């Protein structure tokens, strides 16, 4: 395997540096297992304040060894370096863009677009499966869950869904997104998942260990390590609503992550900063809250609450 110019033989583990045009290179670790198998690409820190995945990949970078591994693992633990260092919510500070909305990137675009372009050009071609680690942002909380693609090739979707089912998570969520790191990869024929864990700008040893457990479970599913039994009952969310702020305002949520809600139930109230207008957000159907925003102040179009159901109708 050759990763960004670093040649690895069977049984080798090497750090690599991925050049970004006009920016700092991204540092990663590549491991070539003792035996043949699939190549798993793992990315974290696309959003710089979603710490659990970032810390878990620092840990995995130390832990993982070629011995006993079938196949290859490529880890990119901190995709949005400047956002991480600045403590910037969602965005790459240099261009103010959400890196998970700019795929496919551009070779001569803004920094976010150039990072996206480099990942697609240099790492996608190596990957048989892609895992992108996220969490709720500094003002959000979430139920640990996996998003899997449903708007890509049939084989990609079914393999991704089966992979999600193999993880110790209580929810897997159908996604039709196409412009993110893993969702664009799905468009290019690479199955993958976006796994979310943690929030509020925090991380704990427990969450890092649970994240690592999911990674090892995925490697088991991909036959790279011995298979592990999943430890949780999982529901599939096939229908979801992602409510956004209708205006700049004060946000008063009335729910928590994981809460069961009934049709018509109040999810939260938004009061305009600039007028007397008030909006009530109510559940359109019976479901469960996946994540929600806790900050009092929200911009127009900021996410407020996401909930979903196992039933299509
Ligand atoms: Zn994220």
Boltz pocket constraint, residues with backbone or C-beta under 6 A from the ligand:
constraints:
  - pocket:
      binder: B
      contacts: [[A, 46], [A, 47], [A, 50], [A, 133], [A, 134], [A, 135]]
      max_distance: 6.0
